[in-house]
Amino acid sequence: MPMNSLEIFLTILIMAAGTAATRFVSFWLFPAHKKTPNVVIYLGKVLPYSVMGMLIVYCLKDVSILHWSHGLPEFIAIGATAALHLWKKNMMISISAGTILYMILIQFVFN
């Protein structure tokens, strides 16, 4: 059954409120004049590396080294991403360049 205009408006309003709440709750929980809890500082240090490791595992879960290309585009792109990140220390540049390189490899080199 199709949604009417009021249902669509309320759905968008609820999604916008939820998104705004997730953005602002950290400012309410951790005001600037209070010390940030040690657990939050610790998570801020370890989670980026954990997320990157999880993304690498997720990206490689379906790679078969027994079939053509043998995972070469994935491993070349991961190596380029890691090398670029060690060189430039900029996550946006390294992830973007690695993704672009991977897409070029699977579209034009290993097709």
N, C-alpha and C positions, 0 to 999 in steps of 0.2 A: 504494500500500500504506500503510495507516494506521500512524502511529508509536505505539509502546508507551509506557508510563509512564516507563521508564528513559530512552528516547531524548528524551522531552519534558523530563525533569529535567536531563539532560546538556546539552541545547540551551539551556535557561534559565540553567544554571550557566555555560556558556561565554560567553553574551551578557553576563551580569552581570560576569564576570571581565574581559571586554574593555572594558566600559563603565567599570568601576572603574580599570582600567589607564590608560585615556585621561585620566581625571580626575587620577590621582596622578603620572603621569609628569612633568608640568611641575614638581612639587615636588622630584622627584629630580634632574631636569636643571638646575634653577635654584634652588638652596637660598637661603634668606633671607640668609645671611652672605656670599654672593658677589654681585658686581656683575652685573646683567642685561646680556647681550650687546647691543651697539648695534643689530644687525639685528633682534632681538626688539622692542626699543623702537621702531624705525622701523616694523616691521610693525604694532605695536599702534596706531600713529598713522594709518597709511594704509589698513589693511584695512577698517575700518568704512565709510569713504567708498566704497571700491571695491566692497564687497558691496552697499551701497545702490544704486550705479549699475548694477551687474549685475542686481539685482532689478527696477529700473525698466525696463531693456531687456527683461528676460524678461516682465514684465507687459504691455508694450506691443507685443510681437512679433506678436500676432494681431489687433491693433486695425486695423480698416478705416475709413478716413475717408470712403470712398465709399458706405458703407451707413448706414442709420438709426442714430442716436445719434452717429455720426461720431467716436467716441472721447470724447465729452463726459463720461460718468461717470468714465472713467479719468483724464482731465486735471483734472477738478474735484477728485477725490479726491487726486491727486498734489499739486495746488496747495494744498489744505487741509492735507495732511500736512506739506508744506514750510513753510507759514505758521505752523502750530501748533508745529513744531519750532523755528523761528526765534524764536517768542515764548516758549515754555516751556522749551526746551533739554532736553526729556525724550523720549528715543526711544520708550519704551514708550507714553507718552500719545499721541504724534503718530502712531505706526504703528497703534495700536489705534483711535484716532478716525478716521484715514483709511480703515481697513478697514471700520469700522462705517458711515461715510458712503458708501463705495462700495457696500456691500451694500444700504443703503437706496435709493440711486439706481437700482441695477439691478433691485431688486425692486418698487419703488413708483413711481418717476418715469419711467424709460426702459424700461418693460416693453412 
